[in-house]
Every structure is written in C-alpha cells, then in structure tokens.
Amino acid sequence: MNVDAARALSRRALLFGRSAPVPVLPVIRPPWAKSEPEFSAACTRCDACVRECPQQVLVRDADGLPRFDAQAGECTFCGDCVKACQSQAFASTLDPPWTLAARVADTCLSAHGVVCASCRDVCPAVAIQVPLGARGAAMVDADRCTGCGACVGVCPGNAITLQSASAVEAIA
C-alpha cells in the first residue's frame, strides 16, 4: 500500500470512528513481573492480579497468564497487582517496574500531514512531542517515558507500541 492510500485510510478511520488493524505484538506481563520463565513457573493463574487492577488493563492471556493490554488504557503503577499475588510471581523491588517505552511507527498520522496529537495530550509523563502543524511524526523522549501505555489505545492510526526501552533507544 502506498503512502497516499495509507493516509486516506487513516483519515477515513479517524473521521468515521474505525480503527486501523492492530498489529500483533509481544506479550507484556504486568509491571514488576519476574522474568518470563520465572513468572510462568510461579504464577498460579488465579487471576487475583487481574481482578485487583483498578484500571482494568490486566487481562488473562490464552495461556492463562496475566498480561498488560495497553489498548485498554494506562497502567498507573499502583502496585495492587503485586499486593494481590500470593505466588511470588512479582519482584516488588524492581525499579522501574518494567523497562518499556513507547515507539512511534511510520503510520503516525502526524507524519503524513494529518493534524493529530492524541498521544501527546494523554501522556502523563509529558514524554511525547508532536511537531507544530503536523510536520512530522510524534517523538518519544525515552528518558521520560514510563511505558504506561496511555498513548497506545488513543492513537487513531495504531502507530504506537510499547517495546523494551533498550530496543527503542537502538532504533532512535
């Protein structure tokens, strides 16, 4: 698909409330989760962390393990998931709670001349900048980004994903 066709689809989606296809992304475990092998072994799949999440951004994955769904909203890092867990699947001493940062893809509406600042407006860490007049893609300050995911679900172009902060820095 060429850039003009992608831009037209994105504008249409924005105007008519349709969202672009959501890319398949790696599974993101809750904040403070131990490494994947340790987490998988320790988690009893009891759903206590999912039930206690006040933001309702933790969901049960197909394998029964909890995962973070950034399309549902932002993680406020309240720690309720850690407090609810009786299985030692979390490492509450991790600081920061995870090493994720937002990454903006080339499907960003602003990069294609469509005035949009949804991600910037919702970012609680003020880590996203959008050039004036939509003259370029949104830019994420990886040092300020907490990886909370607030920007992911509001992006009408599905251009924002959460990735390991080291991967985001390597791309920048």
Stockholm file with secondary structure:
# STOCKHOLM 1.0

chainA/1-172         MNVDAARALSRRALLFGRSAPVPVLPVIRPPWAKSEPEFSAACTRCDACVRECPQQVLVRDADGLPRFDAQAGECTFCGDCVKACQSQAFASTLDPPWTLAARVADTCLSAHGVVCASCRDVCPAVAIQVPLGARGAAMVDADRCTGCGACVGVCPGNAITLQSASAVEAIA
#=GR chainA/1-172 SS CCHHHHHHHHHHHHHHTCCCCCCCCCCCCCTTBCCHHHHHHHCCCCCHHHHHCTTCCEEECTTSCEEECGGGCCCCCCCHHHHHCCSSCBCTTCSSSCCEEEEECTTCGGGGTCCCCHHHHHCTTCCEECCGGGCSCCEECTTTCCCCCHHHHHCTTCCEEEEEHHHHHHHC
#=GC SS_cons         CCHHHHHHHHHHHHHHTCCCCCCCCCCCCCTTBCCHHHHHHHCCCCCHHHHHCTTCCEEECTTSCEEECGGGCCCCCCCHHHHHCCSSCBCTTCSSSCCEEEEECTTCGGGGTCCCCHHHHHCTTCCEECCGGGCSCCEECTTTCCCCCHHHHHCTTCCEEEEEHHHHHHHC
//
